[in-house]
Amino acid sequence: VSYLPQEAQINTEISVQTYLEHAIGQLDMLQTALRELEEQMGQPDLSPDSLDEMLNRYGQIQDEFSRRGGYEAESRLEQVMLGLDLDHIDRSRSMQSLSGGEKTRTMLASGYSLHAARALRNRVSGRSP
């Protein structure tokens, strides 16, 4: 069960893609952390101990990203967006640029995607939904 306000109140300039990824399980933040670690690990003057520490941290974040359904998220988002007749929307667009109906359906898409991600996690972990 999800709550959806009558009127979508989104006051930020985030993209549709970022909004959806964040709603699914803060995948946007995990992806950013992975990219930052990748950049840091690419530094030529990195000590072996620092590299080991970063590799361990990278593995932890990658496991969490996977556990939250990050690798399946794009496919789920495409299916949900198509089902809600939002497949024409460029997901790099700002949430503020959407019409009221598009905002509402995008909020629904995030709820559907979040529910699917939870169901997938429960299925993988053997828990009931």
DRENRO-460994 format. One record per atom (N, C-alpha, C, O, CB): residue in three letters; residue number from 1; x, y, z. Coordinates in pm, 1 decimal. Atoms other than C-alpha are relative to their C-alpha. Glycine has a CB too. Layout:
 vexlum zavex        X        Y        Z
    ALA   NUM        X        Y        Z
...
***
This chain:
 vexlum zavex        X        Y        Z
    VAL     1     84.7   -116.3      0.0
    VAL     1      0.0      0.0      0.0
    VAL     1     89.1    122.3      0.0
    VAL     1    183.9    131.2     78.0
    VAL     1    -96.3     -0.1    120.8
    SER     2    -76.0   -123.9      9.6
    SER     2    134.7    339.7    -96.5
    SER     2    -94.5    118.2      9.2
    SER     2   -212.0    108.6    -26.2
    SER     2     81.0      5.4   -131.1
    TYR     3     74.6   -125.2     -5.2
    TYR     3     18.2    694.3    -34.2
    TYR     3     45.6     86.2   -115.6
    TYR     3    165.5    102.1   -138.1
    TYR     3     20.1     73.3    136.2
    LEU     4    -32.1    -90.0    109.5
    LEU     4      1.7    926.0   -332.4
    LEU     4    -83.9    125.5     17.9
    LEU     4   -206.8    118.5     14.4
    LEU     4    -25.9    -66.9   -139.5
    PRO     5     77.1   -123.0    -21.0
    PRO     5    -94.2   1290.8   -274.0
    PRO     5    -84.6     34.9   -121.8
    PRO     5    -51.2     -3.0   -234.1
    PRO     5     93.5    116.1     32.9
    GLN     6     89.7    -39.5    108.2
    GLN     6   -377.1   1437.0   -482.2
    GLN     6     73.6     80.2   -106.4
    GLN     6     53.6     58.5   -225.9
    GLN     6   -116.9     81.0     54.9
    GLU     7    -78.0    -79.6     92.9
    GLU     7   -140.3   1689.8   -638.3
    GLU     7    147.5    -24.9     27.0
    GLU     7    193.3    -18.3    141.1
    GLU     7    -34.6    150.8     12.2
    ALA     8   -143.1     27.2    -13.3
    ALA     8    223.2   1609.2   -704.3
    ALA     8     74.2    128.1     34.1
    ALA     8     71.3    223.9    -43.2
    ALA     8     56.5    -62.2   -129.4
    GLN     9    -78.0   -115.8    -43.0
    GLN     9    441.1   1855.8   -513.5
    GLN     9    148.0    -36.4     -6.0
    GLN     9    202.4    -93.1     88.8
    GLN     9    -40.7     45.8    143.9
    ILE    10   -141.9     29.2     16.2
    ILE    10    794.1   1822.2   -644.5
    ILE    10     68.2    132.8    -28.7
    ILE    10     49.5    191.9   -135.1
    ILE    10     26.3   -105.7   -115.0
    ASN    11    -57.0   -134.0      8.3
    ASN    11    998.0   2134.7   -586.0
    ASN    11    148.7      0.3    -31.5
    ASN    11    217.4     98.4     -3.3
    ASN    11    -23.6     72.7    128.4
    THR    12   -142.5      4.6     30.4
    THR    12   1339.1   2024.3   -704.7
    THR    12     21.3    -13.2   -149.5
    THR    12    -71.6    -42.5   -224.8
    THR    12     67.8   -115.9     74.0
    GLU    13    -36.2      6.9    141.3
    GLU    13   1516.9   2025.5  -1036.2
    GLU    13     61.0   -135.3    -36.5
    GLU    13    135.0   -144.3   -134.5
    GLU    13     97.4    111.7    -34.6
    ILE    14    -59.2    129.3     32.2
    ILE    14   1608.0   1656.5  -1028.8
    ILE    14    -63.6    -56.5   -126.4
    ILE    14   -175.9    -21.8   -162.9
    ILE    14    -16.7    -98.4    117.5
    SER    15     51.0     62.4    121.1
    SER    15   1567.7   1450.8  -1341.0
    SER    15    -99.7   -109.6     36.2
    SER    15   -103.0   -158.2    149.3
    SER    15    115.4    -57.1    -84.8
    VAL    16     94.3    110.5    -18.2
    VAL    16   1294.2   1193.6  -1383.7
    VAL    16     76.7   -126.1     38.7
    VAL    16     35.4   -198.3    129.5
    VAL    16    -83.4    -24.0   -129.2
    GLN    17    -80.2    119.1    -27.8
    GLN    17   1563.0    921.4  -1385.8
    GLN    17     49.4     -0.5    144.4
    GLN    17     38.5   -102.0    213.3
    GLN    17    119.0     -8.0    -96.5
    THR    18    -50.3     -9.3   -137.3
    THR    18   1716.7   1042.0  -1058.2
    THR    18   -113.2    -18.1    100.0
    THR    18    -96.7    -87.2    200.5
    THR    18     69.9    134.9     23.2
    TYR    19    115.4     14.6    -88.0
    TYR    19   1373.9   1070.3   -896.8
    TYR    19    -39.3   -147.3     13.7
    TYR    19    -61.7   -196.2    124.5
    TYR    19   -118.7     82.3    -53.3
    LEU    20     40.3    140.6     -1.7
    LEU    20   1286.2    712.8   -994.0
    LEU    20    104.4    -87.3     69.2
    LEU    20     69.6   -174.0    149.3
    LEU    20    -23.5    -50.0   -142.4
    GLU    21   -105.6     80.0    -62.4
    GLU    21   1623.1    567.9   -892.9
    GLU    21      3.0     20.9    150.8
    GLU    21     21.2    -73.8    227.5
    GLU    21    136.3     35.0    -60.4
    HIS    22     -0.9    -28.9   -143.4
    HIS    22   1609.0    742.0   -557.3
    HIS    22   -120.1    -65.2     69.0
    HIS    22   -108.0   -119.3    178.9
    HIS    22     -0.6    152.3     24.2
    ALA    23    121.0     57.6    -58.2
    ALA    23   1253.8    625.2   -495.2
    ALA    23      9.9   -151.7     11.3
    ALA    23    -43.2   -210.0    105.8
    ALA    23   -121.8     37.9    -83.3
    ILE    24     -9.5    146.0     -0.6
    ILE    24   1339.7    263.8   -577.2
    ILE    24     82.0    -49.9    117.5
    ILE    24     51.0   -155.9    171.7
    ILE    24     60.9    -49.7   -130.1
    GLY    25    -83.4     48.8   -110.0
    GLY    25   1603.7    233.8   -310.1
    GLY    25    128.5     78.3      9.3
    GLY    25    233.8     24.9     44.0
    GLY    25     30.8   -147.8    -17.1
    GLN    26   -115.5    -89.1     -2.0
    GLN    26   1837.2    528.2   -330.2
    GLN    26    113.0    -53.5    -87.3
    GLN    26    230.8    -41.9    -53.5
    GLN    26     49.1     19.6    142.9
    LEU    27    -99.3     54.1     92.3
    LEU    27   2011.0    362.2   -622.0
    LEU    27     91.1    109.0    -53.9
    LEU    27    208.1     83.8    -82.9
    LEU    27    -68.4    -71.8   -115.1
    ASP    28    -80.9   -110.6     50.4
    ASP    28   2130.4    702.5   -739.7
    ASP    28    119.0     26.9     91.0
    ASP    28    229.5     52.5     43.3
    ASP    28    -84.9    126.1    -13.9
    MET    29   -109.2    -26.2    -94.6
    MET    29   2336.3    749.8   -423.2
    MET    29    102.7   -113.1     -3.2
    MET    29    223.0    -88.6      6.0
    MET    29    -55.3     17.2    143.1
    LEU    30    -92.7    113.1      7.5
    LEU    30   2484.5    401.1   -446.8
    LEU    30     83.2      6.9   -128.3
    LEU    30    203.3    -19.8   -125.6
    LEU    30    -77.1   -133.6      6.6
    GLN    31    -73.5    -13.2    125.7
    GLN    31   2578.3    456.6   -812.8
    GLN    31    105.3    109.9      9.1
    GLN    31    216.7     93.9    -40.9
    GLN    31    -96.4     29.2   -115.3
    THR    32    -95.9   -109.2    -16.6
    THR    32   2744.8    786.0   -723.9
    THR    32    118.1    -45.6     84.0
    THR    32    232.9    -15.6     51.2
    THR    32    -67.2    122.1     64.7
    ALA    33   -108.6     49.6    -85.2
    ALA    33   2944.3    618.7   -446.7
    ALA    33     90.4    -95.3    -76.9
    ALA    33    212.4    -91.3    -60.7
    ALA    33    -56.8    -70.1    124.2
    LEU    34    -81.5     92.1     80.8
    LEU    34   3058.0    345.5   -687.7
    LEU    34     87.6     76.1    -98.7
    LEU    34    205.7     45.1   -114.0
    LEU    34    -89.9    -99.2    -75.7
    ARG    35    -77.9    -79.8     96.9
    ARG    35   3166.1    600.5   -950.0
    ARG    35    114.4     74.5     68.7
    ARG    35    225.3     81.3     15.9
    ARG    35    -91.7    100.9    -72.7
    GLU    36   -104.8    -72.6    -73.0
    GLU    36   3357.8    803.2   -690.8
    GLU    36    113.6    -93.8     39.8
    GLU    36    231.0    -58.3     28.6
    GLU    36    -58.6     68.0    125.3
    LEU    37   -103.9     97.2    -35.2
    LEU    37   3540.2    493.3   -569.7
    LEU    37     78.4    -44.2   -122.5
    LEU    37    200.0    -61.5   -114.6
    LEU    37    -61.8   -121.6     68.6
    GLU    38    -69.1     37.8    123.2
    GLU    38   3621.1    392.8   -927.3
    GLU    38    103.5    105.6    -38.2
    GLU    38    215.9     74.3    -77.6
    GLU    38   -100.9    -19.6   -114.6
    GLU    39    -91.9   -110.2     31.5
    GLU    39   3775.1    734.2   -984.2
    GLU    39    119.0      1.0     95.4
    GLU    39    233.3     18.2     52.9
    GLU    39    -73.7    135.1      6.5
    GLN    40   -107.2      0.1    -99.5
    GLN    40   3974.6    716.8   -662.2
    GLN    40     94.7   -117.7    -19.9
    GLN    40    215.9   -103.6     -4.1
    GLN    40    -58.5     -3.7    140.7
    MET    41    -84.1    117.9     19.7
    MET    41   4097.9    364.7   -736.7
    MET    41     87.3     12.0   -124.5
    MET    41    185.4    -61.0   -139.0
    MET    41    -86.2   -124.4     -9.8
    GLY    42    -77.1    -20.8    121.9
    GLY    42   4227.3    488.2  -1072.1
    GLY    42    119.5     92.1     17.8
    GLY    42    195.0    114.0    -76.8
    GLY    42    -88.5     54.9   -105.8
    GLN    43   -112.3    -89.7    -25.8
    GLN    43   4477.4    724.1   -909.1
    GLN    43    130.7    -78.7     -0.4
    GLN    43    140.2   -182.6     64.8
    GLN    43    -18.6     73.5    134.6
    PRO    44   -125.3     75.2     13.4
    PRO    44   4835.2    618.9   -996.0
    PRO    44     82.3     -7.2    128.7
    PRO    44    160.4   -100.8    145.6
    PRO    44     83.6     61.6   -107.9
    ASP    45    -82.4     -3.4   -121.9
    ASP    45   4984.6    710.4   -655.4
    ASP    45    -68.7    -63.5    120.9
    ASP    45    -32.7    -33.7    234.8
    ASP    45     36.3    143.2     33.0
    LEU    46     76.5     63.3   -106.3
    LEU    46   4742.2    497.3   -451.5
    LEU    46     81.4   -111.5     65.4
    LEU    46    139.1   -195.4     -3.8
    LEU    46   -132.4    -55.3    -54.7
    SER    47    -74.4    103.6    -71.8
    SER    47   4902.6    281.4   -182.1
    SER    47    -76.9   -132.0     -5.4
    SER    47   -199.3   -130.9    -17.6
    SER    47     25.4     42.3    147.4
    PRO    48     67.5    130.6      1.0
    PRO    48   4826.5    -92.8   -179.9
    PRO    48   -102.8    -14.8    112.8
    PRO    48   -209.0    -73.7     92.7
    PRO    48    103.2   -111.1     10.9
    ASP    49     94.8      8.1   -111.2
    ASP    49   4660.4    -62.3    162.4
    ASP    49   -127.0     80.3    -29.1
    ASP    49   -238.1     35.6     -0.8
    ASP    49     65.5     50.5    129.2
    SER    50    116.0    -82.7     35.5
    SER    50   4435.9    219.2     41.1
    SER    50    -83.8    -67.3   -107.1
    SER    50   -206.7    -64.2   -101.4
    SER    50     44.9    138.5    -48.2
    LEU    51     71.4     69.7    106.3
    LEU    51   4346.3     21.5   -269.4
    LEU    51    -80.4   -116.9     56.9
    LEU    51   -195.8   -136.8     18.9
    LEU    51     98.4    -49.8   -107.2
    ASP    52     72.0    110.9    -63.6
    ASP    52   4253.7   -283.7    -58.2
    ASP    52   -123.4     49.8     74.1
    ASP    52   -230.8     -9.7     64.8
    ASP    52     92.2    -75.3     96.7
    GLU    53    111.6    -56.9    -74.8
    GLU    53   4034.9    -68.1    164.0
    GLU    53   -111.4     44.6    -94.9
    GLU    53   -229.4     19.9    -69.9
    GLU    53     47.9    118.5     85.9
    MET    54     98.4    -47.1     97.7
    MET    54   3864.3     89.2   -137.0
    MET    54    -69.0   -116.5    -70.2
    MET    54   -189.4   -111.3    -95.7
    MET    54     67.1     90.7   -103.2
    LEU    55     59.9    116.9     64.9
    LEU    55   3811.2   -249.2   -303.4
    LEU    55   -101.8    -66.3     92.2
    LEU    55   -207.8   -109.7     47.1
    LEU    55    108.8   -101.2    -40.5
    ASN    56     95.4     56.2    -95.7
    ASN    56   3645.8   -379.6     12.7
    ASN    56   -126.9     84.4      6.4
    ASN    56   -238.2     31.7      4.4
    ASN    56     63.6    -10.2    139.4
    ARG    57    115.9    -91.4     -5.3
    ARG    57   3421.3    -73.1     32.1
    ARG    57    -80.6     -9.5   -129.4
    ARG    57   -203.6    -10.5   -126.1
    ARG    57     46.5    146.9     23.6
    TYR    58     66.2     11.8    129.4
    TYR    58   3343.2   -101.4   -339.9
    TYR    58    -85.4   -127.1     -2.6
    TYR    58   -199.8   -124.2    -47.9
    TYR    58    104.3     -1.6   -115.2
    GLY    59     73.3    126.2     -3.6
    GLY    59   3239.5   -464.8   -290.7
    GLY    59   -124.2      8.1     86.1
    GLY    59   -228.2    -47.5     51.0
    GLY    59     89.0   -110.3     50.2
    GLN    60    115.0    -15.7    -88.4
    GLN    60   3010.4   -371.5     -2.2
    GLN    60   -111.3     81.0    -67.2
    GLN    60   -228.8     44.9    -60.9
    GLN    60     42.8     67.4    130.7
    ILE    61     99.0    -85.3     66.8
    ILE    61   2839.5    -95.7   -200.1
    ILE    61    -61.4    -74.3   -118.0
    ILE    61   -182.1    -66.4   -141.1
    ILE    61     64.5    132.8    -47.6
    GLN    62     49.4     75.9    115.2
    GLN    62   2811.1   -317.1   -506.8
    GLN    62    -98.2   -108.4     45.1
    GLN    62   -199.5   -131.4    -20.9
    GLN    62    117.7    -63.5    -77.7
    ASP    63     92.6    100.0    -54.4
    ASP    63   2649.6   -591.6   -296.1
    ASP    63   -133.5     63.6     37.9
    ASP    63   -239.7      7.8     10.1
    ASP    63     61.8    -69.3    122.5
    GLU    64    122.6    -69.6    -38.2
    GLU    64   2399.5   -341.6   -156.4
    GLU    64    -78.7     43.7   -123.1
    GLU    64   -201.3     32.6   -125.7
    GLU    64     32.5    121.4     87.7
    PHE    65     63.6    -40.2    125.3
    PHE    65   2326.8   -208.4   -506.2
    PHE    65    -72.7   -119.6    -61.7
    PHE    65   -186.1   -107.4   -108.0
    PHE    65    104.9     57.3    -99.1
    SER    66     59.2    122.1     54.1
    SER    66   2260.7   -563.9   -622.0
    SER    66   -118.4    -45.3     85.2
    SER    66   -222.6    -83.4     31.8
    SER    66    105.3   -111.6     -8.3
    ARG    67    106.6     41.1    -91.5
    ARG    67   2051.4   -646.3   -314.1
    ARG    67   -125.4     84.2    -18.3
    ARG    67   -237.0     34.3     -3.8
    ARG    67     47.7      9.3    144.3
    ARG    68    113.4    -90.8     20.3
    ARG    68   1830.9   -345.1   -384.0
    ARG    68    -56.2     -7.5   -142.1
    ARG    68   -145.9     68.9   -177.6
    ARG    68     42.1    142.8     30.7
    GLY    69     52.9     17.7    134.6
    GLY    69   1774.2   -461.5   -741.1
    GLY    69     53.3     98.5   -101.1
    GLY    69    -10.9    123.9   -203.1
    GLY    69   -146.6      9.6      3.2
    GLY    70    -55.8   -102.1     88.0
    GLY    70   2000.9   -204.6   -903.2
    GLY    70     27.3    -45.7   -141.8
    GLY    70     12.9     31.9   -236.2
    GLY    70    124.8     50.6     57.7
    TYR    71    -31.8     48.6    134.1
    TYR    71   2099.1   -424.4  -1194.8
    TYR    71   -125.1    -30.0    -81.8
    TYR    71   -119.1    -35.9   -204.6
    TYR    71     85.8   -124.3      9.1
    GLU    72    126.6     25.9     68.6
    GLU    72   1734.6   -499.1  -1277.9
    GLU    72    -85.7    126.2    -10.8
    GLU    72   -189.8    125.2    -76.6
    GLU    72    -77.6   -109.1     72.9
    ALA    73     82.3   -121.1    -10.9
    ALA    73   1609.3   -145.3  -1214.5
    ALA    73    -36.4     58.5   -135.1
    ALA    73   -151.4     97.1   -156.2
    ALA    73     71.9    104.2     81.5
    GLU    74     27.9    -62.6    129.9
    GLU    74   1638.2    -16.9  -1569.6
    GLU    74   -109.9    -74.9    -73.7
    GLU    74   -200.4    -13.3   -130.0
    GLU    74    127.1      4.9    -86.3
    SER    75    102.6     81.5     65.9
    SER    75   1433.1   -303.8  -1709.0
    SER    75   -136.4     20.2     65.6
    SER    75   -237.2     35.6     -3.4
    SER    75     38.9   -148.8      3.9
    ARG    76    125.3    -21.9    -72.3
    ARG    76   1168.5   -261.7  -1437.2
    ARG    76    -57.0    137.7    -30.6
    ARG    76   -177.0    152.6    -54.0
    ARG    76     21.7    -15.6    150.9
    LEU    77     46.6   -136.2     27.2
    LEU    77   1152.4    113.1  -1494.6
    LEU    77    -59.7     11.1   -139.7
    LEU    77   -163.7     74.3   -158.1
    LEU    77    114.8    100.0     15.8
    GLU    78     52.9     -4.5    137.3
    GLU    78   1104.7     68.1  -1869.3
    GLU    78   -138.0    -63.7     -8.1
    GLU    78   -227.4     -9.3    -73.0
    GLU    78     95.7    -71.0    -96.8
    GLN    79    129.6     67.8      1.2
    GLN    79    818.6   -177.1  -1814.1
    GLN    79   -107.7     83.3     67.2
    GLN    79   -218.8     95.6     15.7
    GLN    79     10.6   -135.1     68.4
    VAL    80     97.7    -80.2    -73.2
    VAL    80    646.1     43.5  -1558.7
    VAL    80    -32.2    127.5    -76.8
    VAL    80   -148.7    166.0    -86.6
    VAL    80     52.1     34.1    140.8
    MET    81     22.7   -123.2     76.2
    MET    81    692.5    359.9  -1766.0
    MET    81    -87.9    -28.4   -122.0
    MET    81   -176.5     50.8   -154.2
    MET    81    134.9     62.6    -44.1
    LEU    82     81.7     37.6    115.3
    LEU    82    546.3    183.7  -2070.0
    LEU    82   -143.5    -25.9     44.2
    LEU    82   -237.8     20.7    -19.8
    LEU    82     58.2   -124.8    -70.3
    GLY    83    133.6     31.9    -49.7
    GLY    83    252.5     52.1  -1867.5
    GLY    83    -79.9    122.0     42.5
    GLY    83   -202.8    120.8     35.9
    GLY    83     10.6    -93.9    115.1
    LEU    84     67.2   -123.2    -42.5
    LEU    84    173.1    402.1  -1739.2
    LEU    84      0.7    106.8   -109.4
    LEU    84    -26.6    224.0    -83.4
    LEU    84     66.6     54.9    125.7
    ASP    85     -3.6    -90.1    115.9
    ASP    85    209.0    556.9  -2087.2
    ASP    85     93.0    118.8     22.9
    ASP    85     59.8    233.1     -8.6
    ASP    85   -140.5     50.4    -32.0
    LEU    86   -101.9   -102.8    -22.8
    LEU    86    522.1    748.2  -1985.6
    LEU    86    125.8    -27.3    -81.7
    LEU    86    227.2     40.5    -64.7
    LEU    86     35.1      7.8    148.6
    ASP    87   -119.1     39.1     74.6
    ASP    87    760.5    583.6  -2229.8
    ASP    87     47.4    108.9    -96.2
    ASP    87    160.8    102.8   -143.9
    ASP    87    -27.1   -127.3    -76.6
    HIS    88    -38.9   -110.2     88.2
    HIS    88    764.0    900.7  -2443.5
    HIS    88     83.4    106.1     72.5
    HIS    88    142.3    193.0      8.3
    HIS    88   -124.1     64.6    -59.9
    ILE    89    -70.4   -101.9    -78.8
    ILE    89    922.9   1102.0  -2161.2
    ILE    89    149.2    -29.6      3.6
    ILE    89    191.5   -140.6     36.2
    ILE    89    -56.5      6.9    143.5
    ASP    90   -146.0      8.4    -12.9
    ASP    90   1295.6   1163.8  -2178.2
    ASP    90     31.4      8.6    148.9
    ASP    90      1.5    109.0    213.5
    ASP    90     73.8    114.7    -82.0
    ARG    91    -22.2      4.9   -144.6
    ARG    91   1409.4   1062.1  -1830.5
    ARG    91    108.9     95.2     46.9
    ARG    91    133.1    105.8    167.2
    ARG    91     35.4   -139.9     41.4
    SER    92    -94.9   -102.5    -43.1
    SER    92   1679.3   1329.2  -1832.0
    SER    92    -71.9    133.3     25.6
    SER    92    -11.4    228.2     75.5
    SER    92    111.0     18.4   -106.2
    ARG    93     79.5   -120.3    -25.7
    ARG    93   1399.5   1589.3  -1814.9
    ARG    93    -14.9     24.0    149.0
    ARG    93    -13.5    -69.0    229.6
    ARG    93   -137.9    -11.5    -65.3
    SER    94     25.1    -40.0   -138.1
    SER    94   1345.3   1779.5  -1493.4
    SER    94   -141.2    -41.6     39.3
    SER    94   -233.6    -35.1    -41.7
    SER    94     19.5    153.2     18.3
    MET    95    133.2     33.4    -50.2
    MET    95   1055.4   1662.0  -1279.6
    MET    95    -92.5    120.9     -6.3
    MET    95   -212.3    106.5    -30.2
    MET    95      8.6    -52.3    143.7
    GLN    96     82.6   -120.8      3.3
    GLN    96    935.6   2022.4  -1267.8
    GLN    96    -55.4     28.6   -138.8
    GLN    96   -156.5     97.6   -151.7
    GLN    96     80.1    119.0     48.0
    SER    97     44.7    -28.5    136.2
    SER    97    899.6   2027.9  -1646.5
    SER    97   -117.7    -87.5    -42.5
    SER    97   -176.3    -64.1   -148.2
    SER    97    114.7    -18.7    -96.7
    LEU    98    109.6     89.3     34.8
    LEU    98    636.8   1751.3  -1644.0
    LEU    98   -134.5     65.1     29.4
    LEU    98   -146.4    151.2    116.5
    LEU    98     12.4   -132.0     76.1
    SER    99    136.2    -46.5    -29.8
    SER    99    266.0   1820.1  -1659.2
    SER    99    -45.2    -63.3    131.1
    SER    99     19.7   -154.9    181.6
    SER    99    -99.4    -35.4   -116.5
    GLY   100     51.8     55.9   -124.5
    GLY   100     59.3   1748.6  -1349.2
    GLY   100    -29.7   -148.6    -11.1
    GLY   100      2.5   -226.1     78.9
    GLY   100   -124.8     73.4     41.5
    GLY   101     30.9    141.4     20.4
    GLY   101    -63.0   1419.3  -1492.0
    GLY   101    125.1    -84.5    -14.8
    GLY   101    131.4   -196.1     36.6
    GLY   101    -87.4    -17.0   -122.0
    GLU   102   -126.4     73.3     15.8
    GLU   102    288.3   1314.2  -1592.8
    GLU   102     71.8    -14.6    133.5
    GLU   102    129.9   -119.3    162.0
    GLU   102     91.4     71.2   -101.2
    LYS   103    -61.8      8.7   -133.5
    LYS   103    417.8   1395.9  -1244.0
    LYS   103    -68.2   -108.5     83.1
    LYS   103     -2.2   -190.6    146.9
    LYS   103     -8.3    136.5     73.4
    THR   104     74.3     97.6    -78.1
    THR   104    143.7   1191.0  -1084.8
    THR   104     30.8   -141.4    -46.6
    THR   104     53.9   -230.0     35.7
    THR   104   -149.8     27.2     -9.3
    ARG   105    -30.4    134.0     52.7
    ARG   105    205.5    893.3  -1315.0
    ARG   105    144.4    -38.6     27.2
    ARG   105    173.4   -156.4     47.6
    ARG   105    -27.7     -6.1   -150.6
    THR   106   -139.7     29.6    -32.8
    THR   106    581.2    922.1  -1254.1
    THR   106     11.4    -39.9    146.9
    THR   106     87.8   -130.0    181.7
    THR   106     90.7    122.2    -30.2
    MET   107      1.4     39.2   -140.9
    MET   107    515.3    910.1   -881.2
    MET   107    -57.1   -141.2     15.3
    MET   107     -8.1   -219.8     96.4
    MET   107    -82.1    100.8     83.6
    LEU   108     53.0    137.1     -0.4
    LEU   108    302.1    600.1   -942.9
    LEU   108    106.2    -98.9    -47.1
    LEU   108    121.2   -207.1      9.6
    LEU   108   -125.3    -10.2    -89.8
    ALA   109   -105.1     87.8     52.9
    ALA   109    586.9    452.0  -1147.2
    ALA   109    104.0    -29.5    106.4
    ALA   109    152.4   -142.2    116.4
    ALA   109     67.1     63.3   -122.8
    SER   110    -99.1     23.7   -104.8
    SER   110    824.7    498.9   -856.3
    SER   110    -55.5    -95.8    104.8
    SER   110     17.6   -179.7    157.3
    SER   110     42.3    132.6     65.8
    GLY   111     62.1     91.1    -96.6
    GLY   111    579.1    324.1   -624.6
    GLY   111     -6.2   -142.0    -51.6
    GLY   111     22.9   -236.1     22.2
    GLY   111   -139.3     47.1     34.5
    TYR   112      4.4    133.6     60.3
    TYR   112    531.0     31.6   -862.7
    TYR   112    139.3    -60.9     -5.1
    TYR   112    157.3   -179.1     24.2
    TYR   112    -60.3      6.1   -141.4
    SER   113   -137.2     49.7     10.7
    SER   113    905.2      1.7   -915.5
    SER   113     54.6    -38.0    136.6
    SER   113    124.0   -138.8    150.2
    SER   113     90.3    105.0    -65.4
    LEU   114    -44.4     30.5   -136.1
    LEU   114    973.4     13.2   -541.8
    LEU   114    -62.2   -130.7     47.0
    LEU   114      5.8   -214.1    106.7
    LEU   114    -36.4    114.7     96.7
    HIS   115     67.5    124.1    -38.4
    HIS   115    714.3   -259.6   -483.2
    HIS   115     64.4   -119.8    -69.4
    HIS   115     85.2   -224.0     -7.2
    HIS   115   -150.1      7.0    -34.4
    ALA   116    -64.5    109.9     73.9
    ALA   116    874.4   -474.7   -754.1
    ALA   116    138.4    -29.7     55.7
    ALA   116    178.7   -145.7     63.7
    ALA   116     10.3     34.2   -149.6
    ALA   117   -134.2     20.3    -56.5
    ALA   117   1219.9   -420.7   -603.4
    ALA   117     -9.2    -73.8    133.4
    ALA   117     71.3   -162.9    160.7
    ALA   117     72.7    135.6     18.6
    ARG   118     17.4     68.9   -128.1
    ARG   118   1095.8   -526.7   -258.9
    ARG   118    -39.3   -145.8    -21.2
    ARG   118     10.4   -234.8     47.8
    ARG   118   -106.0     71.0     85.2
    ALA   119     41.6    137.9     28.1
    ALA   119    925.5   -834.3   -403.9
    ALA   119    118.6    -82.3    -47.2
    ALA   119    132.8   -198.4     -8.8
    ALA   119   -112.2     -3.0   -105.8
    LEU   120   -118.6     70.6     48.3
    LEU   120   1248.6   -927.8   -582.9
    LEU   120     93.8    -30.8    116.2
    LEU   120    144.6   -142.4    126.0
    LEU   120     73.2     83.3   -107.7
    ARG   121    -87.3     23.6   -115.6
    ARG   121   1453.4   -885.5   -263.2
    ARG   121    -55.7   -110.3     88.3
    ARG   121     18.5   -196.2    136.1
    ARG   121     17.5    128.7     81.7
    ASN   122     61.7    103.0    -83.1
    ASN   122   1204.3  -1096.2    -70.3
    ASN   122     12.0   -137.3    -64.0
    ASN   122     35.6   -236.4      5.2
    ASN   122   -146.4     32.9     25.2
    ARG   123    -11.3    127.7     70.4
    ARG   123   1211.7  -1367.6   -335.1
    ARG   123    142.4    -53.0      8.3
    ARG   123    162.8   -172.4     30.0
    ARG   123    -42.6     15.1   -146.9
    VAL   124   -139.7     40.5     -6.0
    VAL   124   1592.1  -1373.7   -337.8
    VAL   124     38.3    -44.1    140.4
    VAL   124    113.3   -140.3    156.8
    VAL   124     90.3    113.7    -45.7
    SER   125    -36.0     31.9   -138.5
    SER   125   1615.7  -1380.3     42.5
    SER   125    -86.8   -111.2     58.8
    SER   125    -58.0   -160.1    168.0
    SER   125    -11.5    124.4     86.3
    GLY   126     85.0    106.6    -48.1
    GLY   126   1338.8  -1638.6     79.0
    GLY   126   -107.8     45.8     96.8
    GLY   126   -175.6    -36.8    157.8
    GLY   126     82.8   -102.9     64.6
    ARG   127    103.0    -52.4    -89.3
    ARG   127   1111.5  -1407.6    279.9
    ARG   127   -130.8     14.1    -76.5
    ARG   127   -130.9     27.0   -198.9
    ARG   127     42.8    136.2     60.6
    SER   128    128.8    -24.8     64.6
    SER   128    742.2  -1371.3    210.5
    SER   128    -21.5    150.0     -6.7
    SER   128     27.7    222.4     79.8
    SER   128   -117.1    -70.1     76.4
    PRO   129     19.9   -144.5     17.8
    PRO   129    627.5  -1027.2     84.1
    PRO   129    -74.1     68.6    109.6
    PRO   129    -95.5    189.7    103.3
    PRO   129    -70.6     24.7   -123.8
***
